[in-house]
Amino acid sequence: MIIRDAEKNLRLLAAQFKAVAIVGPRQSGKTTLAKYVFPDKKYISLENPDIRNFANEDPRGFLATCNKGAIIDEIQKVPHLFSYLQQVIDETKEPGKYILTGSNNFLLHERISQSLAGRIAYQLLLPFSIHEIEKFDETGLLIFNGFYPPLYDQPVNTITWLENYILTYVERDVRQLKSINNFEVFSRFIRLCAGRTGQMINLSSLAVEVGVDHKTIGSWLGILESSYIIHRLQPHYKNFNKRLVKMPKIYFYDTGILCNLLGIQSVEQLRLHPLWGNIFENFVINEIVKKKVNYNSRSNLFFWRDSIGHEIDLIVENGLTLYPVEIKSGQTISTEYFKNLNFWESLTGSEPATIIYNGDEPQKRSNGKEVISWKSIYSANQIPL
């Protein structure tokens, strides 16, 4: 059992709320974490057809079997159970009585919003972080493999596992969503999104390539987001007398999935891929997102770009202070790394800034700019939660 950074926050939520929903992508370890943190709770999986039929036909009787509390897995498979659970939760005073998990986050969120809003807390669980697996190997191998738990506790072929994961997601999760009928077109859409990682997403341009209207593209992006396949990084709008872009950037929650969608078959191919810089940026931003999610810090991450092309990869907003972070895939520090940070400083007058690069040696400049290795993301104090 790899100890998850989210464990501490999960325990805090269970001590304050009567129910907690552990959400996240498929195979991120939600059930494993729930069983580990709450070993005394009864575990019930609605994936089992007999138990699912019982819950469907006699929801009150089913909930009576777990009146001392339970971990209920795949709860979205019995939609009307949420209404009955609402009454049970309202009548109890015991915190952390029910722990809910589910693999289809789109449907899970929808049911919780309808019946349990205000009664339940959420804990997002993403795939492993480098901090959790304590692997600081060559970045190409980490990025190529990705961070899903089964790849670290089972003797499986990475490419085969990732291909089947993608196929399972499209065939199993997406099939339940009425808005998607042509899975071949949707599959092409996901791969086109992969080709745009770390780039601003233009709905109209993507719609033309996929062959659907831009409203459909917006809906499909929402589905990928709610299923924790992708996330969007919004631009920071603070005006420094410059025209700023307003389109978000797109990133994948797991770089292994991203590499597979791009057709990358080896670490060597990854290193030579034209999107290597974008993929490395995706990796670093993911690690910062995981750090914030695991420690229950609110989302305050943005990027900044003006109409001329000046850009800061990541802006961390901390109150009234904006911390700029540049991400570089090279292993040798060069003066070019500081170009956009110097421009940012000329606009804002702020000095503290961080560069995260693919090398090992840290470097601190006299002007307040600091260069750190990707290996130091979790120990760095320069990037506030």
C-alpha positions, 0 to 999 in steps of 0.5 A: 500500500502506497500511502496517499497524500490525500489520506489526511484530508480525507480523514478531516472531511470524514470527521466533519461531514456525514458523508464523503464522496471520493471522486476521480478518474478510473483506476486512481485508487479510490476504493483502495484508499477508502478501504485503507482509511476506513477498515472497519466499515462494511464495503458494498459494491453495486457492481455486483448484479445481485446487490445492485438488484437488491438496492434497486428493488428495496432501497430502504432494506438495502440501506438498513443493512449498512445502518452502521455506515459503509463504503458504497462503491459504484453508487451511481449505478442505482440512481434513485438510491441517492434520494433514500440516502438523503433521508438516512444522512439527515437523520444521523448525527454520526460524521463520516458514516458513508463513504461513496465512490464511483467510476463514472464521475459525470453521473456521480456528480449529477446525482449528488447535486440533485439529492445530496448537495450541502450534505456531502464533502468531496475528496478528489483523488488523482493518479499517483504523484512523484511524491507518493511513488518516490520515484525521481528517475529520468523524466522521460520514463515517468512521463511515458508510463504515467501515474496510474496505480495498476502500473506500479503494483502489477506486472503489466505492459504499459502500452497495452494497459493504457490502450485498454484503459482508453478503450474502456473509458470510451466504451464503458463510460461514454456509452452511458452519456446520451449526447455521444452516439458516434464513438469513432468521431469522439475517439478522434476528438480525444486524440486531437485534444492530445495534440493540443496539450499545453495550447490554447483551445479554440472550439471553432477550429477543433470543431472543423477538424472533428466535423461537428459544431462548436457547441458539441465540442464544448459539451465533449470537453465538459465530459472529458473534464468531469471524467478527469481525463483533461483539465483546463487552465484559465488565463489570468485577466489582470490588465497590465495595459496589454490585450490579453488572450481569453482562451483556456489551455488544455492539459491531460491529467495523466501523461501516460494517457497523453503519450498513448493518445499521441501514438508515442511508443517509447521513451526515445520517441517521446524525447524526440517528439515535437510536443516534448516541451508541451508534454513536460509542461503538462507533467509539471503542472499536473504535479502542482495540481496534485499537490494542491488537490491532495492538501485541499488547497483551492484552485488558484492556478492560471497562465498569462499571455498577451496578444503579442505572444509574451507568456508566463506558463503558470501564475499562482494567485495568492491573495493580492500577490501573483507568483510567475512560474516558467516551465522548461524541458531543457536540462541546461539553464540558459538566459533564454529561460528568463526572457518572459519573466523579465518582461513580466517584471517590467510590467508588474515590478514584482521580483520573486519568480520561479523556473522549473526545469528538467535538470538537477541543479538549483540556481538562485539569481540575485534578482529574486528569480530562482531555478529549481529542478522538477524533483523539488516541486514538493519541497519548494516553498516558492510555489504557494499552495 
